[in-house]
Amino acid sequence: MAAATELAPKLWRIPIPLPAIPGAEHLGFCNAYLIGPEPWVLVDTGMTTDESVAAFDAGMKEAGVPIEEIDSVLITHHHPDHYGMSRPIRERSGAKVMIHRRDVEMMYESLWGGEQSFGQFLTAHGGPQFEGSPPLLGAKEYQPAAPDAYLEDEQVFDLGERFMRTIHTPGHSPGHCCFAIGDEEIVLTGDHILPKITPHVGYFPGGNPNPLGDFLDSLKKIGEGGYRIGLPAHGEPFLDPASHVGRIVAHHEYRLKATVDALGKGAKTAWDVVPEIFGNDLPGFHRFAAFFEILSHLVLAEVEGLIRRELDGERILWRRA
């Protein structure tokens, strides 16, 4: 079990082990951050398993902070590995749980079913018949706490010796939020910027109309923020977040061109494009992840006038402009 670490005075990282999620074993941990001292807030929670709860309790003990002293639980975004343990932590601490409103709306649309089912969405874009919720969004036992309040962009939390500011950074999810810590040149990046991999940005039912465009725009908030250290939700702290912004933007510029080129001279569904970019041997989890990501690139290419969409009955096709 990875140990909790005090990264700066009254700023603790508590690695919460994640269960073996098929296709996402590389994540390993979700970093929860305990920040204080008056009051203490917790950023992200990990998922609810016996091992996760034990790791959280051990981290709180190492920090010397009773769970009852947590005033607020701030959630970067709605994915189960970040929001999952919010309910038991609130029940034990009495803390209020906060997340951005857009992520709660998307949870209803994508996870628990809105006007269009995931199966209908998938087949409209050329995918196979499918029943149930998208496999990317977690298990049926995922039951986070309903939020007590919503996070707002530029919202400030007074923690006594320091303050923390919310930065709305849509892309990985429509309500994703990062948190800047006072004048310390430290930013908690959630899944918006990760040190070794490029965050997944997909187009989902219930999400924003142009999630990749939103993501690239919101990267500028971090790249231009003058931050010295990034504290990610997965992986180790990293220096110079602005340099990672450049790396991620370059990746998506390349992928956007490759996606448009993959359409060739005909018209294809998003599902047809996946093997053109990622090959034919993707296992189920990765195939769905690639599908959502390809869709986000197709939508951005449409916005930029590079391609157009066509209807073939109930199927959506894409063609180079």
C-alpha positions as CSV (number, residue, x, y, z in Angstrom):
1,M,0.0,0.0,0.0
2,A,1.5,3.4,-1.1
3,A,2.0,5.7,1.9
4,A,0.6,9.2,2.3
5,T,3.1,12.0,1.8
6,E,3.2,15.6,3.0
7,L,4.1,17.5,-0.2
8,A,4.1,20.9,1.5
9,P,3.0,22.1,4.9
10,K,-0.6,21.0,5.4
11,L,-0.8,19.5,1.9
12,W,-1.0,15.7,1.8
13,R,-1.3,13.3,-1.0
14,I,-3.1,10.0,-0.1
15,P,-2.8,7.4,-2.9
16,I,-6.1,5.4,-3.0
17,P,-5.6,2.0,-4.7
18,L,-8.1,1.3,-7.5
19,P,-9.6,-2.1,-8.3
20,A,-8.4,-3.8,-11.4
21,I,-10.5,-2.1,-14.1
22,P,-10.1,-4.0,-17.4
23,G,-8.1,-1.9,-19.8
24,A,-7.2,0.7,-17.1
25,E,-4.8,-1.2,-14.9
26,H,-2.1,1.3,-15.7
27,L,-3.9,3.9,-13.5
28,G,-3.2,2.0,-10.2
29,F,-4.1,4.7,-7.8
30,C,-6.2,7.9,-7.6
31,N,-4.5,10.6,-5.6
32,A,-6.7,12.2,-3.0
33,Y,-5.3,15.5,-1.7
34,L,-5.9,16.7,1.9
35,I,-5.4,20.4,2.2
36,G,-5.8,22.7,5.2
37,P,-5.6,23.6,7.9
38,E,-8.6,25.8,8.7
39,P,-10.7,24.1,7.5
40,W,-9.5,20.9,5.8
41,V,-10.7,20.0,2.4
42,L,-10.4,16.7,0.5
43,V,-10.0,16.7,-3.3
44,D,-11.2,13.4,-4.9
45,T,-11.8,10.2,-3.1
46,G,-11.0,7.1,-5.1
47,M,-13.5,4.2,-5.3
48,T,-15.2,2.3,-2.5
49,T,-13.4,-1.0,-1.8
50,D,-12.1,-2.4,1.4
51,E,-8.5,-1.8,0.3
52,S,-9.4,1.8,-0.7
53,V,-11.1,2.6,2.6
54,A,-8.1,1.2,4.5
55,A,-5.7,3.3,2.5
56,F,-7.8,6.4,3.1
57,D,-8.0,5.8,6.8
58,A,-4.2,5.1,7.0
59,G,-3.5,8.3,5.1
60,M,-5.7,10.4,7.4
61,K,-4.0,8.9,10.4
62,E,-0.6,9.6,9.0
63,A,-1.6,13.2,8.4
64,G,-2.9,13.4,12.0
65,V,-6.3,14.8,10.8
66,P,-9.5,13.2,12.3
67,I,-12.0,12.6,9.5
68,E,-14.5,14.8,11.3
69,E,-12.3,17.8,10.5
70,I,-12.9,17.5,6.8
71,D,-15.2,20.4,5.9
72,S,-15.6,19.8,2.2
73,V,-15.0,17.1,-0.4
74,L,-14.3,18.6,-3.7
75,I,-14.6,16.4,-6.8
76,T,-12.6,17.1,-9.9
77,H,-15.0,15.2,-12.1
78,H,-17.7,12.5,-12.0
79,H,-15.8,9.3,-12.9
80,P,-16.0,6.6,-10.3
81,D,-12.3,6.5,-9.5
82,H,-12.6,10.1,-8.3
83,Y,-16.1,10.4,-7.0
84,G,-16.9,6.9,-5.8
85,M,-16.0,7.0,-2.1
86,S,-17.8,10.4,-1.6
87,R,-20.9,8.8,0.0
88,P,-19.1,6.9,2.9
89,I,-16.7,9.8,3.5
90,R,-19.6,12.2,3.9
91,E,-21.5,9.8,6.1
92,R,-18.5,9.5,8.4
93,S,-17.3,13.1,8.4
94,G,-20.4,15.2,7.9
95,A,-18.5,17.1,5.1
96,K,-20.3,18.7,2.2
97,V,-19.7,17.2,-1.2
98,M,-19.2,19.6,-4.2
99,I,-18.9,18.9,-7.9
100,H,-19.6,21.0,-11.0
101,R,-23.2,21.0,-12.1
102,R,-22.4,19.9,-15.7
103,D,-20.9,16.6,-14.5
104,V,-24.1,15.8,-12.5
105,E,-26.1,16.4,-15.7
106,M,-23.9,14.2,-17.7
107,M,-24.1,11.4,-15.2
108,Y,-27.8,11.4,-15.7
109,E,-27.5,11.4,-19.5
110,S,-24.7,8.9,-19.9
111,L,-24.6,6.6,-16.9
112,W,-28.2,6.3,-15.8
113,G,-29.9,7.0,-19.2
114,G,-31.4,10.1,-20.6
115,E,-33.5,10.7,-23.7
116,Q,-31.1,8.7,-25.9
117,S,-29.8,5.3,-24.7
118,F,-26.1,4.5,-25.1
119,G,-27.1,1.6,-27.4
120,Q,-29.0,4.0,-29.7
121,F,-26.0,6.4,-29.6
122,L,-23.6,3.6,-30.5
123,T,-25.5,2.2,-33.4
124,A,-26.2,5.7,-34.8
125,H,-22.4,6.0,-35.1
126,G,-21.9,2.6,-36.7
127,G,-21.3,0.5,-33.7
128,P,-22.7,-2.9,-32.7
129,Q,-25.9,-3.5,-30.9
130,F,-25.3,-2.9,-27.2
131,E,-27.5,-2.9,-24.1
132,G,-26.6,-1.2,-20.8
133,S,-24.4,1.7,-19.8
134,P,-21.1,2.6,-21.4
135,P,-18.3,0.4,-20.0
136,L,-16.1,3.4,-19.5
137,L,-18.2,4.8,-16.7
138,G,-17.9,2.2,-14.0
139,A,-19.7,-0.6,-12.3
140,K,-23.4,-0.7,-11.3
141,E,-22.5,-0.4,-7.6
142,Y,-21.2,3.1,-8.3
143,Q,-23.3,5.2,-5.9
144,P,-21.6,8.5,-5.1
145,A,-23.1,11.1,-2.8
146,A,-25.5,13.6,-4.3
147,P,-23.8,17.0,-4.2
148,D,-24.6,19.4,-1.4
149,A,-23.5,22.3,-3.6
150,Y,-22.0,22.9,-7.0
151,L,-18.5,24.1,-7.8
152,E,-18.2,27.3,-9.8
153,D,-15.4,28.6,-12.0
154,E,-13.1,31.0,-10.0
155,Q,-14.7,29.9,-6.7
156,V,-12.4,30.6,-3.8
157,F,-12.0,28.5,-0.6
158,D,-10.4,30.1,2.4
159,L,-8.3,27.6,4.3
160,G,-6.9,29.9,6.9
161,E,-3.1,29.9,6.1
162,R,-3.8,29.6,2.3
163,F,-6.7,29.8,-0.2
164,M,-7.7,27.6,-3.1
165,R,-9.3,28.6,-6.3
166,T,-11.5,26.5,-8.6
167,I,-10.6,26.4,-12.4
168,H,-13.3,25.0,-14.6
169,T,-11.5,23.0,-17.3
170,P,-14.0,21.1,-19.4
171,G,-12.9,18.4,-21.8
172,H,-12.1,15.1,-20.0
173,S,-15.6,15.7,-18.6
174,P,-17.9,18.7,-19.1
175,G,-17.6,19.8,-15.5
176,H,-14.0,18.9,-14.8
177,C,-12.3,21.3,-12.4
178,C,-8.7,21.9,-11.4
179,F,-7.7,23.7,-8.2
180,A,-4.9,26.3,-7.8
181,I,-3.4,26.7,-4.4
182,G,-3.0,30.3,-3.4
183,D,0.2,32.0,-4.4
184,E,2.2,28.8,-4.1
185,E,2.4,28.1,-7.9
186,I,0.8,24.7,-7.3
187,V,-2.2,23.4,-9.3
188,L,-4.2,20.2,-8.7
189,T,-4.8,19.0,-12.3
190,G,-7.2,16.1,-11.8
191,D,-7.3,14.2,-15.1
192,H,-7.0,17.4,-17.1
193,I,-3.2,17.1,-17.3
194,L,-1.4,13.8,-16.5
195,P,2.4,13.5,-16.4
196,K,2.9,10.4,-18.6
197,I,-0.3,9.9,-20.7
198,T,-2.7,12.0,-22.6
199,P,-6.1,12.3,-20.9
200,H,-9.0,10.7,-22.7
201,V,-11.3,13.2,-24.3
202,G,-14.4,11.6,-25.8
203,Y,-17.8,12.7,-27.2
204,F,-20.6,11.2,-25.1
205,P,-24.3,11.6,-25.0
206,G,-25.1,14.3,-22.5
207,G,-21.7,15.9,-22.9
208,N,-20.7,19.2,-24.4
209,P,-21.2,19.7,-28.2
210,N,-17.5,20.0,-28.9
211,P,-15.6,18.4,-26.0
212,L,-12.2,18.4,-27.6
213,G,-12.5,22.1,-28.6
214,D,-13.4,22.8,-24.9
215,F,-10.4,20.7,-23.7
216,L,-7.9,22.6,-25.9
217,D,-9.3,25.9,-24.9
218,S,-9.3,25.1,-21.2
219,L,-5.7,23.8,-21.4
220,K,-4.7,27.5,-21.9
221,K,-6.0,28.3,-18.4
222,I,-3.3,26.0,-17.0
223,G,-0.6,26.7,-19.5
224,E,-0.9,30.5,-19.0
225,G,-1.3,30.3,-15.2
226,G,2.3,30.4,-14.3
227,Y,2.2,27.2,-12.2
228,R,5.5,25.6,-11.2
229,I,4.2,22.2,-9.9
230,G,1.3,20.1,-11.1
231,L,-0.4,17.6,-8.7
232,P,-2.3,15.0,-10.9
233,A,-5.0,12.6,-10.0
234,H,-2.9,9.7,-11.3
235,G,0.9,9.5,-11.2
236,E,3.6,11.6,-9.5
237,P,3.8,15.4,-9.1
238,F,5.4,17.0,-12.1
239,L,7.2,20.3,-12.9
240,D,6.2,22.9,-15.4
241,P,2.6,22.2,-16.3
242,A,2.8,24.5,-19.3
243,S,5.3,22.2,-21.0
244,H,2.8,19.4,-20.7
245,V,0.1,21.6,-22.2
246,G,2.3,21.9,-25.3
247,R,2.8,18.1,-25.5
248,I,-0.9,17.4,-25.3
249,V,-1.9,20.1,-27.9
250,A,0.7,18.7,-30.3
251,H,-0.7,15.2,-29.9
252,H,-4.3,16.3,-30.7
253,E,-3.1,18.3,-33.7
254,Y,-1.5,15.2,-35.1
255,R,-4.5,13.0,-34.2
256,L,-7.0,15.5,-35.8
257,K,-5.1,15.3,-39.1
258,A,-4.9,11.5,-39.0
259,T,-8.6,11.2,-38.3
260,V,-9.6,13.4,-41.3
261,D,-7.1,11.6,-43.5
262,A,-8.7,8.2,-42.4
263,L,-11.9,9.2,-44.0
264,G,-10.3,8.9,-47.5
265,K,-12.6,9.8,-50.4
266,G,-15.8,8.2,-49.1
267,A,-18.1,8.5,-46.1
268,K,-17.5,6.5,-42.9
269,T,-19.0,6.1,-39.5
270,A,-17.0,6.9,-36.4
271,W,-16.9,3.2,-35.6
272,D,-15.4,2.6,-39.1
273,V,-12.6,5.1,-38.4
274,V,-11.4,3.5,-35.2
275,P,-9.4,0.6,-36.8
276,E,-7.9,3.1,-39.2
277,I,-6.3,4.9,-36.3
278,F,-5.9,2.3,-33.6
279,G,-5.7,-1.0,-35.5
280,N,-8.0,-4.0,-35.4
281,D,-6.8,-5.7,-32.2
282,L,-8.2,-3.4,-29.5
283,P,-9.9,-5.3,-26.6
284,G,-13.5,-4.2,-25.6
285,F,-12.7,-1.4,-23.2
286,H,-10.0,0.1,-25.4
287,R,-12.3,-0.1,-28.5
288,F,-15.0,1.9,-26.8
289,A,-12.5,4.4,-25.5
290,A,-11.0,4.8,-29.0
291,F,-14.6,5.2,-30.4
292,F,-15.5,8.1,-28.1
293,E,-12.1,9.8,-28.7
294,I,-12.4,9.5,-32.5
295,L,-15.9,11.0,-32.3
296,S,-14.5,14.0,-30.4
297,H,-11.9,14.6,-33.2
298,L,-14.6,14.2,-35.9
299,V,-16.8,16.8,-34.2
300,L,-13.9,19.2,-33.9
301,A,-13.0,18.7,-37.5
302,E,-16.6,19.4,-38.5
303,V,-16.5,22.6,-36.4
304,E,-13.3,23.7,-38.2
305,G,-14.9,23.0,-41.6
306,L,-12.6,20.1,-42.5
307,I,-15.4,17.5,-42.8
308,R,-19.2,17.3,-42.8
309,R,-21.7,14.8,-41.5
310,E,-24.4,13.1,-43.5
311,L,-27.4,10.9,-42.6
312,D,-27.9,7.5,-44.0
313,G,-31.2,6.5,-42.5
314,E,-30.5,6.5,-38.8
315,R,-26.7,6.3,-39.2
316,I,-24.4,9.3,-39.0
317,L,-21.6,9.3,-41.7
318,W,-18.6,11.7,-42.0
319,R,-17.1,12.9,-45.3
320,R,-14.2,15.2,-46.0
321,A,-15.3,18.7,-47.0
